[in-house]
Structure formats: structure tokens, C-alpha cells
Amino acid sequence: MDRFLALRLGLSRKAAKRLLDERRVFVNKKRIWIAHHPVKTGDEIEVRSEPTPFPSLSLPLRILHEDPHAIVVDKPAGMESTGPAGAEGSLQAQGSAEIFPVHRLDRETSGCLLFARSPEAREFLIDQFREQRISKIYRALTIGAFPDRTIRVEKPVRGQHAITEFRLIRRNEIASLLEAHPVTGRTHQIRIHLQSLGHPLVGDKQY
């Protein structure tokens, strides 16, 4: 994406990356901020002339950790991770003007959400995720009695290699509480792998 913007707009790579950092770039109506986001033939790309203002939101977020480089918040279920109506906009309304999302959680998922406080910190943290130096651990309530104490699932998700490790915490004949560790980071990976095991996530309407 940064190379495409630089080429089409006659900018340096640094200036193109600044447009992404300032949340000015949209692909097919969706805000994009990752420099290495792939561009495909037929994509509708919009670059706004000014940074998109984030309105004040009434829902304050609980800050779990804060330092000069990063901030971690407790995202509630039902809130998007990014965008003006999501955790990003809410955190900005609380006074954290310079924040840069590092990863996302599904709208229905609650948990720790990590933001960087500079473009440099964001790139560093994204590299940590890519090199698996940061581990994500989820708690999942699933339908039915999970059969084993631990299960490792290696099954493609939308054609991409995907691995999830599950550890049983507690179960009865109705439901099981699991700890899920996604070794890879595919969209909806945990939910799809649970469905493949015959123990879908409780309340999941899609899978």
C-alpha cells in the first residue's frame, strides 16, 4: 500500500506512510493503516485530504497498562477495535490522541487490545506478533464436553495454513471452558477450528 500511494501520488515512501498513520486511506470503504496491506486490481482506494476526526464517545475504556511506547485497554464485547465508533475512537476521546492500532479483536470478543504510541513502536510490535514473540491466549466457552485435555488443530482457514492449540480448563456434559492459543493469526481462526471439532463457541451466530 505505501509503495502504491508513493507511486500514484508522487510522494516519498515516508510521506505515503504518514497518510496511513494519520488514518486517511480507505480501501473499498474500509480504513487501512498497515503499510504492507496488499493492493489488488479493482480495489477502490480513497485518500482523504485531512485526518478523519474522531468524535467523543460516552463509553470510557479501562486502561490495563500504559507506558511511553504502548497502551493496553480492556475492550468490551460489542465494540469494534478500530474506527471512530470503536475502541480507537473511545481511547482518543479519553485523551490519548497519538495512538496506532497494532492488532484487532472481533466485535463480539472482549479482551486486551494493544495500541502503540508512535509509528515506530507500532512497526516494532507488529514485527513481534509476526515473529511470534507475543502470544495471544483466549478463553472460550464451547458447546458440549470437550474430549481431551489438549488438542492441536492444524486445518486451513480460507486456504491459509492455520494452527490452534486448545487446553481444557473445565467441562460438564453441556459445555466446556477452554484456553485457546492461536499459533497463526487467521481471521475467525479459533471459531472455525472449534466448529471443525464439533464444539462451536457458545452464542456464535456465524459458526
N, C-alpha and C positions, 0 to 999 in steps of 0.2 A: 504493500500500500504506500509506504513512504517513497519508494522509488517511482511508482506510478504518478503520485502527486508532484514530485520534483520534476519529472519529465513533462507532464502535461501543463503544469503551471509555470514552468521556467524558474523553479526555486532550487535552492540548495537542499541536500538531504536533511540538514539540521532545521531549516525553515519548514520543510514539509512535516517533519516530526513534531514541530511546535504546533502545527494545526491539529494534529492528532491529540497532543497533550491537552490542548485547550477545548477538546470535545467539539470541534467544528465540522468534523467529517461524518457523513452518513452514507451507508451503502444499503440500497433498497429500503430506505426509510429507517434503518437501524443504526444507532450511533456506534461508531468504530473508533477505538483509540490505540489498538495494537499495531505497531509499525510493520510487523511481518504478516498481517492479515492478507490472505491471497485475494487477488482481483481476477474475476472471471469475465469472459465475453458475455455481454448482456447485462452486467451489473449497472444499476443506476446510482451514480456517485454524486453526492451533493456536498459542497464546501460552503459553509455559512460565513458571511463576512465578519461577524463578531461572535465571540464566545457565547454559547447559549446560557442565559441567566437561569439560575435555579431558584424557584420560589421557596419561601419559608413554609415549612411543614409543621404540623402540630404534634407529631409523634417524635419525642426525643429518643435517641438511641443510647443504650448503656455502653459506656466505653470500658472495655476489659483491659486494654493495655495501650499505653501511649508513650512514645519517645520521639526524639528529633527526626527519625527516619520513617517511622511507621505508626499506624494506629489500628487497633483491632476492636471491632464493635460486635455486640450481640444482636444479630439480625433476627427479627421475629418472623414467624411463618406468615405468609400473605403479603410480604413486601418484596418488591424487586430489589436486586442487588445494586443496580446502576440506574442512572437517569434521574431527572428532576423529581419524580414521584417515588423514588426508591431510597435505599439506604444512603447512596451517594449524596442525593439532594438533601436528605434529612441531616446528614452529618455536616454538610456545608452550612445549613441553616443554624446549626449549633455553634458555628464559628470556625470550623476547620475549612478555610477557603481553598487552600492548596492541597488537594488530595487526588490520588490517582489509583483507580481500582486495579488490584493485582489478580483477582480471580472472582468467580461468581458462585452463588448458591441458587438453586431453583427457588422460584417464588414461594412454594409450599414448604421449603426447608428452612428450619431455624438453625442458628449456629454462629460460629466465629467467622467474621468477614474481615479480610485484611486489605488495608489501603496503604499506599506509600505516600510520602510527603514531598517527593520530588521525582522527576522523570528518571533520574539516575537510580534512585532507590527502587523504583518500580521495575526497571530493567534487571537490576540485581536480584530482586525477589522472584521475578518471573523465571530467571535462569535457575534459581534454587528449586522451584517447582519442576522445571524441565529436567533437571539433573537428579530429581527425587531426593533432594536434601531436606525437603519439607514433607512431612507425612500428613495426610488428611485421614481422620478417623470419624466415622459417623455412627450414631445409634439408630437402629431401625427396628420397628415393631412389625412383625410379619404374621401372615395368616398360617395357622397350623403348627404342629410340633416339628421343629427343625430336627432332621435326622441325626446329625453328627455334631461333635463339639467344634470341629473346624472343617471348613470346606474351602478349597481354592478353585475358583471358576475361571477358566480360560475359554472365552467364547467371543467371537467378533461382534461388535456393535456397529451396525450400518457399514459393514465391510471393513472396519478398522479393528486391529488386534486390541483386545481388552482383557484385563485380569483384575479380579476382585477376590480378596481373602475375607472370609466370614468366620467369626468366632461366637459361639453360643454363650450368652450370659445367663438366660433363664428361659424356661419353657413350660407350657402345660399343653393339654390336648387342643386348646383353642388358638393360642398364639405363642410366638417366640420373640424374645428380645435379643437382638444380635449386635455385635460390633462389626462394622464393615470398613475394610481398608482397601480403597481403590488404588491398585498399583499403577494403572494407567488412568487417564483422565478424560474418558469419553462422555459426551452428553447423555444423561439419564442412565449411565452405566450400571449403577447399583440397582436401580429399579428394574432394568431389563434382565440383569443376571438373577435377581430374586424371582422374577416371573419364570425364567427358564428352569429354576429349581422347583417350581410348583409352590412357592411360598411368597406370593406377592406382598408388597408393602400394604399395610392396613390403611384404607382410605384413599389409595391411589386410583384415580378415575381413569387414567390413561393405560396403565399396565395391569 
